[in-house]
C-alpha cells in the first residue's frame, strides 16, 4: 500500500502561498540563484559553489509581509527584524496544528520557491533523531508526488553525516535543488564570527563539530564554509526545540542563511507570523480527528494501605532530601487522601489515625535524578509518581481493557472500509512491559500479560469473534532502546527520546510506518516509552492509552498529537468521514483534569509568554465582520480600534478578559460605540460571545479585603450586645441506650447497598472552542469491579473511635441491624457509613434533651474582630453605605439572596443602632459540629432589643435539611441559657420582631 497525497487542500495551499507571496516583485525563475565562480569583489558567492540570491529591498519585503499577514488574519509585524531579535536575517513563522501536514507544506514550499524564483539551496534543521527520520521518510514517500507536480524536477536530498563530507561539497556546487537535513547538535559547537578559528589550539579545534574543522579532502576548507557560501534558505522544524538557547541561535546564524522559515504547532517565538492554523481552527475545519476521552481514573480503594510518592526535594539550605507522599486518613465523613512531608526516620503511622500504617518508617530517600524513590522499614519501596496499596494496577488494567475494547469496536466498524486500526500505549517504565533474563531471553511483564488477557477475553466475545485472526502474542510490540551487557544480558532503557541509543528504534518504527497500515501485518497495538513522543505520526492511530503520569509541559498535547492525523484506507486515500475520524484517549486522570491540562498546554504552545488565553478577546477578533458599508471585512486596524473602544467601557480589561460589565442579556446593555460603528453593535456582541467561557462568573477573579472599623467600639450598643452574646457555654445530654440501639439498627438496616470497590468509566466528547475546552456529550458509562484483597480491619475499634460508644453497645447495634454481611464487600465504606448512621441516631436522641450552661469566665474576645480580617470574592459582598459606625466591617459577606437583602435593609433602617454578620469564628458547640449564627442586631423603637437571628429561605422545617434544623435547635438552647433573644427568620420584618 502506498500513501497518496492530495495536492489541492485549500488550507495547505494557503500556507504555501503565505511564503511564496513574500517575494512578490522578484523576477521569475532566474532571480533566485547565480553562478559566481572566481569572484573576489566581496559578493556573497565565490569559488565554493552556487547559491541563493535575494534582490528585494527590506521595505518591499515588509510591504509583502504585511499583505500576507492581513490576508491570513494574523497580527502585523512592526518591522522585518525587531531590535531585540537574535538574528539579523528575516525569520518567518508558519503555525500548523499537529496532524495537518506541516512537513508536506514545507517540503512543497521548497519546490514552489524553486519554480517561481529559482531558489535551490535549502537546509532543514531538526531537533531530534525522531523528527529527522520523519522528514527523510516523508521525502521518500513524497518524491514521486512532487516530481509529478513540478515537471519531474531534479532534486537531491541527504542527511548530513560528519563521516561523509563529500555530500556537503556536492550541496554547494550542484546546480539542482539541494535539500540537506541536519540535526542542530551537528553544528552547535561553534567556530563562528566571533571565534577566530586560526587562534584556536589543535586541542580546541578537535572539540568542535566536524563541520567546523579544516578538512584536507576539502582543500583545507571547513565544511561550514561551503554551506555559508550558498546563502541557504533554512527551514526549522519545531523551532521551539531547535534554537531555544543562545548557543543554538549562534549556530543558526553561522549557517549564513538568506532567510529562515519556521514551522511548528507550538512556536515559542513566532517571528513574523505568516499563517496560523491553530487547534481551534483545525478542529472547526475537521482537519484532524475529533477527540473523545475515556476517564477511567475515578475511585479509590480505601481498604488498602495507600502510599503514593508525589515528589522528592531538598529543603532550603539542606543537603538531606525529603519527600511528599499521599496517604489515607479516616474522617467523620469518610476516608480521605492526605499529603504529608517525610524525611529519614519519619513514622507514617504517627501521621494518620489508621493502624494499618504500622511498619511504614522511612529508612531511605533517594534523590538521584530519574531514580527517585523512598524505602520503608517493612521492605516496601516506592518510585516517584508510583503508589503502593492504591488502585494504580487496577486502573491500568481497566485502561488496557477499555483500549482493547475500543480497538475491536473501531476495527469492526472500519474493516469493510479498508481502514486498519492502530492503538498506542504510552508507559512509564519499559520494565513494566518487557524484560530479559540472565540468558537474554525476553520476558513478558505485567502490562504485556494484562494486555494479552484483555485481548483474549474481548476477542472471544460473540460480537468480535473472528474479527482479528491473529493471536494476542502477535498483535502487540514495544519500541524501546536497549543496552547489551557482557554475555547475554540485555537491559531495556527508559530513555528521553533524544539519545543516540534511540536512533535504531526511530529507524525501525519509521521503516514500519507504511507497513503498519497493511492489514496482513499482525501488529496493531504499539507500546512506547518516549520514542514516539514527537516525530512519529501514523494516520491510523485511533486509540491512545496513557499509562504514565502527565507531568511535563505540553505532555497531553504531544501525546494526543500522535493520533490526530486523518486516517487513510488501503488505497492510500485520505478519509474525511467525520463519523470515522475520532481519536479515543483513554486517560489516567479525570476528564476535567485532562481537559484543563490540555487547554493549558495549548495556551502555552500558542503563546508561551501568556498572551493567549482561551476566553480572551484578541485585538483582531473582529476582522471576520463586514465593515459598516458592507463592502469589505474589517481591517486589523479597525478591529483594534473597536477593541480599544470596548475596553474603554470596562467591558473587557487590558488583556481582553471579560469583566462583570459584559451583560448582553440585559435590555439596556450597550457598547456605546461611536456612530460610525453603531450598526455593528449586534455582530460585535455576537462575536464576543464566541469567546465567553461557559463557566464565566462575573468578576470571579476579584477579591476584596474586608476591613474592621475600629471606631465601632465607640458604639455603646455594640459593647452592650457583645457583653450579652459573647458568653461561651457547654452542653450536656442524656439518652437511653436501648432506644439508641433500636434507632441506630433501624437506620443501618435500611441503608443503601454497600457495593464493592469499583472504577467508574465515562466516555465523553471533547470540544475545542475560542472560549476553551469543554465536555460534550457522554457516549457511554460503565464500571470496572476492583479485585484487591486485604485483611478485614477491626470494625469495633474503628466504630468505638468514631462514636465513643462502648464495644458492647456497638455489638448490639450491628447484630440488630442484620447487615454485617455487607462488611466483606467493602469494609471501609461499610464502617464509614455505619459510623455516620450511629452518630445520626445519637444526635437525634440527644438534641431533644440537650442542655446548655454558661462557662464561668469564658467569653469571645472583641479583639478577634480586628485580628481576624478576611478576604472575600467581590461578587459575594455587600458594600456598607451607612457612616454611623453601626457595623464592624466595611463589607458584609453574604451566602444567599436572603442574606444580601437583609444586609441592605439593616444598613438603611434608622431603627437599627447596630448590626453585625457574625464572623465565622463565632461558634456554638453542638453534637453535630460547630454552629455559626447569622446576625446580631440592636433595634431601638419604644425600647432597645438585643437580638441574634438566623436567616433562612423558609421556616418550614420539612423543606430544610434535618442537620440544619438540629443546629438551629441547639442555637436556641444556647442563647436561651445566656438570656439572648434568638430565632430564625426569612424577612427583615421577622428579623426585627421580638
RAHU-V844070 format. One record per run of one state. SS is the DSSP state (h for helix, s for strand, l for the rest). FROM is the first residue (numbers start at 0). LEN is the number of residues. Records with the same first field share a line. If there is no record, write none. Layout:
BEGIN
SS: FROM-LEN  FROM-LEN
END
This chain:
BEGIN
l: 0-9  23-6  35-14  52-5  72-18  96-5  117-3  126-2  149-5  159-6  173-3  186-10  199-2  206-3  212-1  218-2  229-3  237-1  242-3  253-5  264-8  277-1  284-5  295-11  314-6  331-2  342-4  351-3  357-3  366-6  376-4  383-3  388-3  417-4  427-2  432-1  436-5  444-1  459-2  464-11  479-1  484-5  493-6  515-9  528-12  547-7  561-6  568-5  574-7  587-3  606-9  616-4  624-1  626-6  633-2  648-3  652-4  658-16  689-13  706-1  708-1  714-1  725-1  732-4  749-8  769-2  785-9  803-3  817-2  824-2  848-2  859-4  867-2  879-9  889-1  893-3  908-3  917-6  924-6  931-3  940-3  951-5  959-2  977-3  985-2  992-2
h: 9-14  29-3  57-15  101-16  128-21  165-8  183-3  196-3  201-5  209-3  215-3  222-7  238-4  245-8  278-6  347-4  354-3  391-26  429-3  445-14  461-3  499-16  554-7  590-16  620-4  635-13  674-15  709-5  715-10  736-13  794-9  806-11  819-5  826-22  863-4  873-3  896-12  956-3  961-16  987-5
s: 32-3  49-3  90-6  120-6  154-5  176-7  213-2  220-2  232-5  258-6  272-5  289-6  306-8  320-11  333-9  346-1  360-6  372-4  380-3  386-2  421-6  433-3  441-3  475-4  480-4  489-4  524-4  540-7  567-1  573-1  581-6  615-1  625-1  632-1  651-1  656-2  702-4  707-1  726-6  757-12  771-14  850-9  869-4  876-3  888-1  890-3  911-6  923-1  930-1  934-6  943-8  980-5
END
